[in-house]
Amino acid sequence: MTEIMSTLEIFSGYTETELDTLEKFFKIEKYDAGVPVIKPGDPVKKLFIVLSGKITGTLKLPGSIDRKHVEYQRGGVFGEISAFTDKPDFNSYTSSEKCILLIIEENDFLDLIESAPEYSIKLISNLLSHTIMQLRKSSRFLADIVEWGEKASRRIITDELTGLYNRSFLDDALENFFYISQSNNKPLSFLMLDTDNFRKINELIGHEAGNAVLIEFAGIIKRIISRHGILARYGGDEFSILLPETDLNTAVEYAEEIRSGVENFNFSKHLKGHDIVITTSIGVSSFPETATDLESFRRKADESLYRAKECGRNMIKCIE
C-alpha cells in the first residue's frame, strides 16, 4: 500500500520508512456505485482518501433541493470536519462509481499522534493545504454556506497574512499535545515570541511595511522549526511554537537559532531608510522541567516572554 500512498499529494514529503509507519494506521474499504459513504449529520469520525473511482459531495440547503458541489477522484480527501472536530459534516458523500477508499479513524489518528507526532504534524499540514485548495474550487457556493450557517471559515485554521496556523488551532493543539505528553511521560516545550520594536514600524512607516516584516519574520521561524513543531501566529506581532518530544535544553537551542536568525536578517528593504532594529524576544516553558500542568505551561511561556522584553529585548528567558 505504501507504493500507492507515495503517489498521493496528501502524503507528499514522507519517506518510504515514514509511509511504512503510517500504513499501519489506515485501512482500505471498497464501495459500489451509488452507495452513501457519509450521510448528512453522520458523526463518522473518519478521514477518507480516494484511491480509485469517484465520490460526489452534495450540499443540502434548507428550503432547496440538494446541490452537487464537488467531486473527488484519485487523491481527493473528504470527511475532515467530522474526523477532527466535534461537529458532524452536513454534506453527503456518495460513490458515483465503484470506489476504493483509504480510511483513518479518529482513534487511529490519536494513536498516530501519540506514537509518531512528527508524522501527524506533517499529515495535518498537507491536509490543510488540500482543504484550502478545495475551498477555492468551490468558492461559488460559499455564499450559500454562509447563509445557511455552514461557514467555510470553520475549516480554515491558518493566519491569512503569514500562512502559519492561527491561535484557535494552536490552542487546541496545545491542550491535546500537553495531555498526550503528560500521559506518556514525554517532554513538550512551548515558545512564545514577538517582534521587538514592531510598533515603531507601524507608526513611522505604516501597516503595509509592518505586514511585510511579519511575513519575513514568519519565514525565518518556518525555515528553522517547520520540521520540528507547530508554528502559529498568536496575534499581532506575537508568535507561538509548540515542540512535541522536545526538552528544555533543545527548545532553548531552537529559540537561540530563531533569535540569531532574526537579528542577522536584513529587513532594510521594508524600512524605507528608517533606522529600526528588528530583533525578537522569546519566552520558553517546558513540561515537565518548568511546568507540570497545562495552565502553568502556557502562563510561564508568556511570563518568560515579558521578562525577556523587560530585560532589554533580543533575548531568551525561561522562568523556572
Summary of the structure (lengths in Angstrom):
residues: 320
radius of gyration: 21.9
end to end distance: 47.5
largest distance: 66.8
contacts: 1023
relative contact order: 0.10
helix: 45%
strand: 23%
